[in-house]
Amino acid sequence: QGFVQYPYRLVQSLQNALTNFPPTFYYDFKERLVCCGHTINKPIVISEKAVYRIDGIFADDGSGAIIPEKISSLSGGVSPDGAISVNNKVFFAGEDGFYMTDGYQCVPISGNLKARYATIEKSKTKAVFSKEENSIYWLISYAATGYSEIWVLNLEKQISDSSCFTVLTGKDSNMLAPCATFSDEGELIRGDKDGFIFI
């Protein structure tokens, strides 16, 4: 809202005017919000301590209310860019690993990488989805700058507490530009110091 930050506030726009935010269309959480996503018909909000499903919204006439329902306190989010909505589920980077929620339950999915996950810069984690590969690519950093690994979760495989991740390792800590990995018409494009290449 303007130049003022409201880290605890979820704000809703009018239904068909996405840049129009009535001044009373908001809900203040008790903890800082980190990231969000959506399932088939519900917004998902992830704070630093918990995961919420939004069950109610404001109607354009001002009736109704935003009604958050806590799904889980197993973990909150740690990176605004570390969450992504895929196949009516939200995958996100948590305090001790990656998690998945369908809007009703929240489960850990990276138990096999728990020790390694503890060493990364969690707040810098960035998620990208490749439709062609049906995979989520998380950019991983171990330093204050640059990304040196990509952790890949293939959604064709069974998702469990010990899901199978593929780890792609770079040549140095600045292999990847911080915001230069994205999906374009099914192709995953990665930016590094020499330009852009397809993965």
Order of alpha helices (4+ residues) and beta strands (2+ residues): beta-beta-beta-beta-beta-beta-beta-beta-beta-beta-alpha-beta-beta-beta-beta-beta-beta-beta
